[in-house]
Amino acid sequence: MPTCPLLRIASTSQPMRRPTDRSRWCTLFAILLSMAGIVGWYGLRDMLNAIPDSNDDFTYH
């Protein structure tokens, strides 16, 4: 038996579970949604910046 308390806790804890296919797909889906959200906010920002600030931009001289 190890004398270090941290090693004792690690050796008595439950064994590590291997990730299932469902958890892998959920993780991948969460990462893709996060990336899509970031890209979407940049697109929205660019679209809002393209809107003219005043009606003077629409007048012809």
Backbone torsions as a table, in degrees:
resi	resn	phi	psi	omega
1	MET	NA	131.5	-178.6
2	PRO	-70.1	148.7	-179.8
3	THR	-85.5	-21.0	-180.0
4	CYS	-75.9	127.7	-178.9
5	PRO	-62.4	-33.2	179.7
6	LEU	-66.3	-38.7	177.9
7	LEU	-70.0	-34.3	177.6
8	ARG	-64.7	-41.9	179.5
9	ILE	-65.6	-42.9	-179.0
10	ALA	-65.5	-36.1	-177.5
11	SER	-79.0	-22.8	-179.3
12	THR	-95.9	-9.3	-179.0
13	SER	-75.6	170.3	-178.5
14	GLN	-68.6	150.9	179.4
15	PRO	-67.8	154.4	-179.9
16	MET	-67.3	136.0	176.9
17	ARG	-91.2	144.0	176.2
18	ARG	-81.6	140.4	179.9
19	PRO	-66.5	142.3	178.6
20	THR	-86.9	169.2	178.4
21	ASP	-62.4	-37.3	-179.3
22	ARG	-64.4	-42.6	-179.3
23	SER	-68.1	-33.7	176.7
24	ARG	-65.3	-43.4	179.7
25	TRP	-66.4	-38.2	178.7
26	CYS	-65.4	-40.3	177.8
27	THR	-65.0	-45.7	178.3
28	LEU	-61.7	-42.0	179.4
29	PHE	-63.2	-41.3	178.8
30	ALA	-64.3	-40.2	178.3
31	ILE	-65.7	-43.8	179.3
32	LEU	-64.0	-39.9	177.6
33	LEU	-64.6	-38.7	178.1
34	SER	-63.9	-44.3	179.7
35	MET	-65.5	-40.0	178.8
36	ALA	-65.1	-36.8	177.5
37	GLY	-64.6	-42.2	179.0
38	ILE	-64.5	-46.5	179.6
39	VAL	-63.8	-38.4	179.3
40	GLY	-64.0	-40.1	178.9
41	TRP	-66.7	-37.9	177.4
42	TYR	-65.3	-39.2	177.7
43	GLY	-64.9	-41.7	178.0
44	LEU	-64.0	-41.8	178.8
45	ARG	-61.9	-44.1	179.5
46	ASP	-64.7	-39.1	179.5
47	MET	-66.4	-41.4	179.3
48	LEU	-69.3	-31.9	176.9
49	ASN	-70.6	-21.4	-179.5
50	ALA	-80.7	-14.9	179.0
51	ILE	-72.5	131.1	-179.7
52	PRO	-63.2	149.7	-177.6
53	ASP	-78.9	-30.3	-176.2
54	SER	-143.4	170.4	178.7
55	ASN	-75.6	-12.2	178.2
56	ASP	-62.0	-25.8	179.6
57	ASP	-69.7	-17.3	-177.2
58	PHE	-96.8	-7.6	-177.4
59	THR	-82.2	145.0	177.9
60	TYR	-103.6	136.0	-179.7
61	HIS	-102.9	NA	NA
